[in-house]
Amino acid sequence: MPSMNMRQLRDTRRLKAWLQAGKTVELRERDRVIGHIVPEQPAEQPKQWPDFVARAKEIFGDRVFPNAVIEERKRARY
């Protein structure tokens, strides 16, 4: 585990590189550990949406519905 003392903490490039690599850094003062700097966990990737166009094409094929038919079907549901 990499470590830095209080004076070396000014070197933010090295600290940033360690944190981006996912390493936890020990913070020391006079050879005594006073804390740990822990990198942020990566955000969870958003889930992928299904391909609605491909699903519609699979269900309806190449048929084209006029807007009036679609609106009529929507009203019939309620």
N, C-alpha and C positions, 0 to 999 in steps of 0.2 A: 504494500500500500504506500503510495507516495505521501511525503509529508513536507510541510512548509513551516517556517517559523513566522513570527509576526512581521519581520522586515521583508521577508521574501513574498509576503502576501501582496505586496505592491506589484509584483510581476503577474499581472492579470492574464497575459497571453498563455503562460505555462499552465496556470490554474484553469483557464477556460479550456485548453486542450485536454487536460486530464478529465475534466468533468464531461466534455463531449465524448470522450472515449468510454465513459461509464464508470470511471474509477472514483472511489471515495478517497478524499484527501484528509490526512491528519493535520490538525493545526496545533503547533507546539509553541511553548514559551519556556525557554531555558531547559530544553530536553525533557519537558513534562507535557504530556498530551492534555490540551485544554478543550479540544472539541474535534468534531468531524464535519467536513463539508460533503454532503451527499448529493449526487446528481439527481435531477428530476427524472422521474420515470416517464418514458415516452407515452404520449397520448395514445389511447386505443384507436386503431384505424376504424373509420366509419364502415358500416356494413354496406356491401354493394347492393344497389337496387336491382330487381329483376328487369329483364329486357321486355318491357310492355309491348313494344312494337312487334317483336318476334312472337309473343304469346297471342296477340290479336291476329297476326297473319296465320298462325297455326290453327286458331279457332275458326276464323272467318274466311281464310284464303284470300283471294284477290277481289272479293265482293266489295262494292262501294255502297254505303248506305247514305241516302240523302239526310240532311239535318232534321227534317220533319219526322222521319221514322225514328231517329235516335231520341228526339224529344218525347215522342209518343211512348216509347219504351220506358223512358225515365219516369214519366207520369204514371204509367201502369203499375210500377213497383209499389207506389204508396197507396 
